[in-house]
Amino acid sequence: MFARVILPLLVVGLALYALLDLFGSEEDERGGLPRWLWAVIIVLLPIFGAVAWIVVKQSARRASGGGRGPSSRRRRPGPSGPRRPSGPVAPDDDPEFLWRLEQEKRRREREGGGSDTP
């Protein structure tokens, strides 16, 4: 029963998964082949084509830097959560910028205050 029912269902399921994944993919994930050619490979060679598609897509994701580009919007953050920039995000979060701003303000007050008195 396994060889006659379950095995063909697994092959069809794998091919169907690969086809659906293919049609939801971005151009840079296809390894230089057009979408229609991948579909032909997956349909004509269900096991080999599906496994080849999965391997090519995963290697393309790793090569692209894992999170840059259009395909990164579908990725889930890792176990540690979303990545945060190592430095300040906005100028008002930067202590050095705030220090320089305060120094500039004090300099202007000194120059403005000193010129008004006789």
Backbone torsions as a table, in degrees:
resi	resn	phi	psi	omega
1	MET	NA	-39.9	-178.9
2	PHE	-58.4	-48.1	-176.4
3	ALA	-69.3	-29.2	-175.4
4	ARG	-90.4	-27.1	-174.7
5	VAL	-117.8	-56.3	-172.5
6	ILE	-68.7	-45.6	-178.4
7	LEU	-60.8	-49.3	176.3
8	PRO	-61.5	-35.1	176.9
9	LEU	-65.2	-38.1	176.6
10	LEU	-64.7	-41.4	179.5
11	VAL	-65.2	-45.1	179.3
12	VAL	-65.1	-40.7	178.4
13	GLY	-63.2	-41.8	177.8
14	LEU	-64.1	-44.3	178.8
15	ALA	-64.5	-41.4	179.0
16	LEU	-64.5	-42.3	176.4
17	TYR	-59.5	-46.2	-178.4
18	ALA	-63.7	-40.4	179.4
19	LEU	-65.8	-44.2	178.8
20	LEU	-64.8	-39.5	177.1
21	ASP	-65.6	-38.1	178.7
22	LEU	-62.2	-45.8	-176.5
23	PHE	-73.2	-14.0	174.1
24	GLY	-99.6	8.7	-174.8
25	SER	-90.2	162.9	174.5
26	GLU	-92.6	163.4	-176.6
27	GLU	-62.7	-36.8	-177.5
28	ASP	-74.0	-8.7	179.1
29	GLU	-93.2	-3.0	-172.7
30	ARG	-94.4	5.1	175.3
31	GLY	65.3	28.6	176.7
32	GLY	86.5	-3.9	178.9
33	LEU	-99.9	144.7	177.4
34	PRO	-69.0	159.8	-178.0
35	ARG	-59.7	-41.2	-177.0
36	TRP	-64.3	-37.0	-179.9
37	LEU	-68.9	-39.4	175.3
38	TRP	-61.3	-41.1	179.7
39	ALA	-62.0	-41.1	178.8
40	VAL	-64.1	-43.5	-180.0
41	ILE	-62.5	-43.3	-178.2
42	ILE	-67.6	-38.0	-178.3
43	VAL	-74.1	-43.2	-176.9
44	LEU	-75.8	-32.9	179.2
45	LEU	-125.1	76.9	-169.1
46	PRO	-55.7	-46.7	-177.4
47	ILE	-76.1	-53.5	-178.7
48	PHE	-62.2	-45.6	-178.1
49	GLY	-63.3	-43.0	-179.6
50	ALA	-66.7	-44.3	179.1
51	VAL	-65.7	-40.9	177.9
52	ALA	-61.4	-42.2	178.9
53	TRP	-61.1	-45.7	-178.3
54	ILE	-63.9	-41.6	179.7
55	VAL	-66.0	-44.8	-179.1
56	VAL	-63.9	-43.3	-179.1
57	LYS	-64.3	-43.6	-179.9
58	GLN	-65.5	-39.7	179.1
59	SER	-69.4	-32.9	177.0
60	ALA	-68.0	-37.4	177.7
61	ARG	-66.2	-41.6	178.8
62	ARG	-66.4	-39.1	-177.7
63	ALA	-70.7	-27.2	-177.3
64	SER	-80.3	-0.8	177.5
65	GLY	102.0	0.8	175.0
66	GLY	59.6	59.9	176.3
67	GLY	137.5	-2.1	176.7
68	ARG	-102.2	145.8	176.4
69	GLY	95.4	-176.1	-173.2
70	PRO	-65.8	-29.6	-177.3
71	SER	-74.5	-12.4	-177.4
72	SER	-71.2	-19.5	-178.2
73	ARG	-70.0	-19.3	179.1
74	ARG	-91.7	-8.4	-177.0
75	ARG	-76.3	148.2	174.9
76	ARG	-94.2	148.9	177.4
77	PRO	-66.2	155.1	-179.0
78	GLY	-70.4	-175.2	-177.6
79	PRO	-63.3	-24.5	-179.7
80	SER	-87.3	2.4	179.7
81	GLY	93.9	-173.8	-179.1
82	PRO	-69.3	149.1	178.4
83	ARG	-75.0	141.4	178.3
84	ARG	-116.8	146.4	178.8
85	PRO	-62.6	148.8	-176.7
86	SER	-75.9	-28.8	-179.4
87	GLY	-101.1	-176.3	178.0
88	PRO	-61.9	146.7	-178.4
89	VAL	-86.2	-45.6	-178.7
90	ALA	-118.3	158.2	-178.9
91	PRO	-58.6	-35.2	-178.3
92	ASP	-75.7	-3.7	173.3
93	ASP	-95.5	-6.4	-176.3
94	ASP	-91.7	113.5	-178.6
95	PRO	-60.1	-36.4	179.2
96	GLU	-65.2	-42.2	178.3
97	PHE	-62.7	-43.4	179.7
98	LEU	-64.7	-37.6	178.2
99	TRP	-63.8	-46.0	179.0
100	ARG	-63.3	-38.1	178.7
101	LEU	-62.8	-43.3	178.3
102	GLU	-64.8	-41.7	177.9
103	GLN	-62.8	-41.2	178.6
104	GLU	-64.7	-40.3	179.1
105	LYS	-63.8	-43.9	178.8
106	ARG	-64.3	-39.6	179.2
107	ARG	-63.1	-42.9	179.4
108	ARG	-64.5	-38.8	178.7
109	GLU	-64.5	-40.3	178.4
110	ARG	-65.5	-44.2	-179.3
111	GLU	-68.5	-40.9	179.2
112	GLY	-71.6	-39.5	-178.8
113	GLY	-72.9	-34.7	-178.2
114	GLY	-75.7	-27.5	-177.0
115	SER	-84.7	-19.3	-178.5
116	ASP	-82.1	-24.7	-178.5
117	THR	-84.7	140.0	179.6
118	PRO	-77.2	NA	NA
